[in-house]
Structure formats: structure tokens, C-alpha cells
Amino acid sequence: MKSGLLHGLGNILPAVTGLVTAPLTARALGVLDRGTVTVVMTAATLFSIPAIAGMGWGTLIAVGKDPTALPVWKRRARRVALVASLPGAVLVVWLAMVLSLTAAQTGAAALLFAYASSIALHAVNSNFLVSVGSIAPVGLSSIALSVVTTGLLVILFISGQLTLATVVLANVAGLLTQSAVLFWAARRAVRRITGRPTASAQQTSEADVPTRRRLFMTAIAQTLDAFSARLDLLVVALVAETRVIGLYSIAAVIPQISYFAYLTLVQRSFARSPALTIEQRSRHLFLVCSGASMGLAAAGGALSWVLIDPIFGTEFTQARDYLWPAMLVTLGLGAFIPTLLLWQRAGRLALASLGTVVVIAGASIGVGQVASPWWGIVALGAGLAATGLTQYIGRWGWQSLFRGHVVAWRSVARGVV
């Protein structure tokens, strides 16, 4: 019970603390620097996903069968980190030139990307703990991330030292704390299981060893997850000036929080109704998430309209102009996340699903460049919604959109057989 509570709190707390830190960084940095830090953080987040290279999933499968194989996967993760460090360094130099970063800002970005390059080690430790049943430290590490990052940002804000560079450094400190907790917990878990009778690494069946192809497909699925969570910020970052990015980053809080809500619904569905097939689960989650998205978009838009001026300051008043596109992205994600779940579970469709996401993003970027960033975000939300809706109707027919809502919500809330 305690482990489940810590794990759940670790999932929710980052979204909650984001509501606390967003006004602080907005008031301290202003529109321009807020836009710049959004670009840097988004770029590092997206870069970190392929940098995992499937190491987390590989550890989960291999170490779950043979805990003594952990050192092997750590060595592989270190090699992946070494390879990822070169493109990470190139990205830092490119961002420094494009965003005209100062030496201090470039140094902070370099530390952030150094961490992102080594994310495979973090993933190995985290998934090792999950594989041996120690989920409490995983939740505790996320709590530590939120507490350290939020605490430092609050202290820096009060002391008047909250700048673009210190915002990035505070996030790096939180991420390093999270990794340290996982490293410490993994070492303790290794000592605890030492001496247990397990199959040696040499005796593990070849059928149980994750292949490069399966690791690659997993990396694709993880990339899809990252893209869907940050796709709107990616589109804006590629078509808008820094000031517009800063304004939209305020409105983007709505789809970001909604994304965490959708993931919670997905996780709850697996926990409450484990016997559902992936097709049944995808159908139920479409009805649940798309229904929830309407309430989230309406409530988020209304609250943001009222609270932007008093919380973020009058400099961000024009962020209200981007509430409608942000609400549309929220609706689009509600329809798209269940479809993404269906695609990820069908391994051969992983590349096709990645292609679909790339096409949606590319079309949105094109619209944003030809028309305006506002229309680019609208195109993104419409593309996500249309893709999810088309997939649903193609499988289950439009008539089922008006049936099964009660069963779908029950499957998430209380479970169905």
C-alpha cells in the first residue's frame, strides 16, 4: 500500500509542482527568457528519449529473469551514454548560436544535455528496481526531483537570483538528485538479492534476451510518448519567435497537465481491468479520455483566462490568445493517446505510427510557417483529434461513439472482467 502510494504520488507531484514554479519563472524571466528556457528544456527532453536506446525496457526484461545481469546492462548504458554525448554537445552549440545564449547560459545547457546523454543509466536503475518489485524508491526519486527543483526555484526567486541559467541549473540539480536516489536504491536492492538462487547470465535462454530489433522498436514507442507530450511545444519552437514561445508556454500548461491525467487513466485501466484485451482497453480509454478532455479543456481554458494576469503578470496577458489552440491540443491528445497505446502494442506498426506523428507534426509546422504559429497549433490539435477519431471509427464504427460510456468509465474506476 505504501509503495503504491509513493509511486502514485511520484507520478502526480511533478505536474502539481509545475503549477507552483511556472508563475515564479514567468515573473522572474519575462516573456523572452521564458521562451528561451522552454526551448532548451523541451530540446533536452526530446533528446533524452532516443538517448535511452531501449536500455530501460531491456533491463526490465533481462534483469527480471536474471538479477545478476544488471552490471552487463549498466556497461551497455555507459556505452550508449558515450555515443549520445557527441550529438548532445552538437545540440548545445547549435542552441547557443540560435538562441544567442551567454556563457553562463550555455554552461547550464551543457550540464543539462550531459545529463540527458547519460539518461540510459537512469533508465537501467529505474527499471531494475521495478523488475525486482521495489517500486517505492522509483516514486521516492520522482518526489525528490520535484521537491529539490521546486525548493531551489523558490529560494532563487525569493533571493532575486532566478535567471535563465539558474532555472536550468535548478532542474539539473533535481534530476541528479533523482538519479542519485535510484542509484542508491539499486545498490541496496542488489545487496538484498545477492545469494538468491538465479539462473546465470550464460544460462538465460536466447529467446528471453531482448534483441536489437526489439530494443529499437521500444525506443520508437518511447519516442512516440515523448513526442505526444511535447509536440505542441516542438511545433511552436520551430515556427515562432522567442516571445511567442514564451506566451504559448503559459497556455501549454493546459495540455501538459491533461497529458498527465490521460496517463493516469491509462495506468488505472491496466490496474483495475487487467483482463481486457488491448483492443477493448483502447476503445474504453478513447471514450474515457476524449470525454475527460472536454472537461479538462473547458476548465483549464476558463481558469487560465481568469488567472493569467494575477498569477503570471500583465506581461503575459497576450497568452490568452493561445488558450483556444491549447484547448484544441488538449482535445486532440484525449483522442490520440488511446490510439497511440494501440499502435505501441502492435510492434510492426511502431514505425508506421511514428511516421503518422511525423506527418502531423510536419503539416503543423508547415501551416505555422505559412500562416502563423497560432494556426500551426490549431492544425496540430485538429490532426491529433482527427487521427484518433478516424482510427476509432474505422475499428468500431461511429455508432459506438454514443454507446458504452458507462462500461468504459467503470473499467477505469472500478474494473471490469
N, C-alpha and C positions, 0 to 999 in steps of 0.2 A: 504493500500500500504506500509506504514511504517512498520507495523507489519510483513508483508510478507518478506520485505527486511531484517529486523533484524533476522527473523527466518532462511532465506536462508543463510545469512552471518554467522550465528552461526553454520550452517552445514558445510560450506566450510572452515572457518577460521582455525579450528584445523588441517586440512590437510596442509594448506599453512604454518602455523607457524611451523609445524613439519619439513618442508624443511629448516627452519631457524635454529632450535635448534639441528637437527641431526648432522650437521658438528661441532657445538660447543661441544656437549657432546662427539663426536668421538675424537676430538683433545685433549680434556681435560682428558678423561678417558683412552684412548688407547683401544686396541682390547679386552683385558681380562676383564676389568671393564665394557666396553661397552656390552660385552656378559652377564656379571652378572646382570647388571641393566635391560637388555632386559628380562632375565628370571624372575626377580622379578616383573616387570611391567606387563608382559604377564600373570603370575600366578595370580596376583591380579585382572586383567581384567576378566579373565575366572572365577575366584571365585565369582566375584560380580554379574554375571548373574544369576546363580541359587539362590544367596542370595536375589534377588528381590522377588522371590517366587510368581510371578504373581500379586504383590501388585499394580503395576502401571496400568495394564490393569483393575484390579478390581476397582480401583479408577475411572478410566476413565468412566466405565460403571455405577457404582453405584452413584457417585457424580454428574455425568451428569444428572441424573434423580432427585437427591435429594442433593443439595449442603450442607445441614445440616449434612450429613453423614460423612463429612470429619474427624471430631475427632475420629469416630469409626475406620476408615482406618488408621489413624495415630497411634492409640493404637495397631492395628494389626501389623503395620510395626515395631513398637518398640519391640513387642514380637518376630517377625521374626529376627530382628537385634540381640536380646539377644541370640536366638538359634544359629544364624550364627557365633557369636563371638567365640564359642568354637572351631569349625573346623578351623576358621581363625587363632586362636592362635596356633593350632597344625601345620598348614601350615607354619607359621613364624618360629617355632622351627625347622621344617624339612628343610626349605630353609637355615636357618642359619648353620645347620650342613653340608648339602650337598655342599653349596657354600662357606663354611668357612668364613662367614661374621664376621666382627668385631662388637664390642659392639655398636658403633655408627650406623653402617650399619643395624644391627638387630633392633635397636630402630626405625630407619627411616622406615624399612619394617613393623614393628609392627603398626606404625601410619597409613601406607598405608592400611594395612589389616583391621585395626579398621574402617577406612572409608568404605572400601569395604563391611564389615559386616553390616554396617548401611545403605547400598545403597537403601534399601526398602523405607526409609523415603524420600530420594531424589526423588525416583520414584513417590511416592504419591503426593508430592508437584508439581512436573512437570506435571503429568497427570491431577491433579486437575485444574491447570491453563489452560491446553488445553481444558478440559471439559467445562470450563466457558468462553471460547473464548479469553483468554489472552495469545496469543502465542508470543507476543513481549518479555515479560520477559524471556520466555524459550530461545529464541535466544540470548537475552542480557546476560543470565547466561553463555551460551557457549562462547560468546565473552569475558566475564570476565575471564573465565577459561583460554582461550588462551592468553589473554593479561598479566594476572598475572604470569602464568607459564613461558611464553616466557621472560617477563621482568626480572623475578628473575634469570632465567638461563643466560641471557645476562649479568646482573650485576655480578653474581658469576663468569662467565667466565672472564670478564674484571678484576675483583679483584683477580683472581687466586685462588678462593675458590671453584671451581666446582669439586666436588668429587662424588663418588658413592652415599654417604649418602645425600649430598646436592641436587643432582639431584632428588632423590626420594622425599625429603622434599619440593622441589620447586613444584613438581607435586601435593603433598598433599595440599600445600597452594592454588594452583589453584583450586583443586577440592572442598576444603572447601569454597572458595570464590563463586564458582558456586552454591553450596548448600545454602549459606547464601543469595544470590540474590533470589533464588527460594523461600526460607522460608519467606523472607521479602515480596516478590510479592504475595505469597499465603495468608499471613495475610491481606494485603491490599485488595485482592480480596474477602476475607471472609467478611471484613467490608463493602465492596461495595454491596455485595448481601444480607447482613443481612436485614431482613424485607421484602424480596420478598415473595410473596405467593408461597410456595412449598409444595409438599406432605411431610409429616413427615416420618421419617425413618420407623416407625411402619406401615405406610400405603403403603409402597412400595411393589409392587407385588412380590411374591416369584419367579415368572418367570423372574423378572428383576434382581434378586440378583445373582451375579456371584457365581457359585458353586465351591467346592474344585476341582472337576474334570476339570472344565473349566480353573480355575487358574493354575492347574497343566499342562494342555495342552499348555497354554500360556507360562508358564515357559519353556517348552520344545522348543517352537518356538523361544523364546528369546535366549535360549542356542544354538540353531542351528545358529542363526545370529552371535553370538559371536564366535562360532567355525569356521564358514566360514571366518570370518575376520582375525582370528589369527591362523588358522590351520597350516600354514607353520611354524610359529614360535614355535608352540607347538611341532610339529614333530621334528624340529631341536633341541629344548631344551631337548628332551628326548633321542636323539641318538648321539648328538655331544658334544665335549668338549667345554669349555667356549670360547676359542679362535675362533673356527669355528662359534659359535653362534654370536660372535661379528662381524665377517666378513659378515655373511649372513644378519645380521640386517641392514647393509647398502644396500645390494641388495633388501631386503624386502620392501624398500620404494616404489618400483615399484608396487607390488600387493596391498600395503596398500592404495596408492593414487588411484589406479584403483578401489578398492572396494568402496571408497567414490564416484567415478564417476558413478559406477553402481547404487548405492543407489540413487544418484541424478536423474538418468534416470528413475528409478522406481517411485520415488516421482513425477517427472514431468509427467509420464504417467498417474498416478492417477489424477493429477490436470488438465491435458489437455484433457483426454479422460475418464471421469468418467463412461460413459455408457458401456464401454467394459466389457464383462464377464471375469472371471478370466482366462479361457482357452484362449480367444483371447488376453488378456493382456500378458499372459505368452509366447504365441507364438511370439507376436510382440517384447517383450523385449528380447527374445532369439536372434532374428535376429539383433536387435539393439545392445545389449550388446556384443554378440560374434563378430559382425563387429567392434565395438569400441575397443574391446580387442586387435585386431590385430594392430591397430594404436597405442594404449597405450603401448603395449609390445615392438613394434619396436622403438617408440620414446623414451620410458623410458630406454631401453637397450642401444641405441646409445648414449643418453645424459649421462647416468651413466658411460659408458665406458670412455668417454672423461673427465668427471668432477670429478671422484673419487679421483684421485691423487691431483689435485689443491685444491679441497674443503675439503676432509677428511684427506689428508696427505698420504705419501708413505707407512705408516704402514698398510694402508687398501688397498694397491694395489691388494692383492690376493682376495679381494671381487669381482673383475671382474670374477673370476672363477665361481661365483654363480649367475651371471646375467642370463645365459641361463635357469637354473631351476626357477629363479624368474619370468622370462618372461613366462615360461610354466604355472606357477601357475596363472599368470595374465590371460592367455587364458582360463585356467580351470574355474576360477571364473566367467568369462564372460559367459560361458555356464551353470554354475551351479546355479548362483543367481536367474535367472528366474524359474528354476526348483524348487528351494527352496521356492520361492514365491508360486508356485502352490501347493506344499506339505503343506505349513503352512495354506493355506486357506481351505484345506481339513482336518478337525480336526482329524479324525480317522487315517489319515496317518502320524500324527506327530511323533508317536513312531517309525513307520517304517522308516521315513526319518531320525530320529536320529540314528537308527540302521545302516542305509546306511552310514551316516557320520562317525560313529564309525568304521565301517568296512574299509572304505577308509583310515581313519587315522591309524588304526591298521596295515593294509597292508603296508602303507608307513613307519611306524615305523619299521616294520619287515625288509623291504628292506633296510632301513637306517642302521640297526644294522648288517645285514648280509653283505651288500656291502659297502656303505659309506653314510654319510649324503647327499652328492650331489645327489646320486641316490634315496635316500628317498624323497627328494623334487621333483625330476622328477616324481617319482611314484605318489606323491600326485597330482601334476598338471595334469598328464595323467588320474588319477582316477576321478578327478572332471570333466574334459572335457568329458571323456567317459560316465559318468553318465548323464550329461546334454544332450549330443548328443543322447544317447540311448533313453532317455525319450522323446526328441523331435521327433525323427524318429518313435518311437513307437506310438505316438499320431497322427502325421500329415504327416508322410512319408518323405523319403529323397528327393523326387522331390520338395517339398515345400521349401527346403533349398535355392533353386535358384529362388524362386518367392516371391513376397510380401514385398521385402525390402523397396520399396518406400512408401507403405502404412504404414509399421511398423515405419519408421522414421518420417513420417508425424504425426502418432498418438502421438509420444512423443514431436515433435517440435511444431505442431500447433493444434493437436487434430483431432479426427475423431468421427463421430456419430455412 
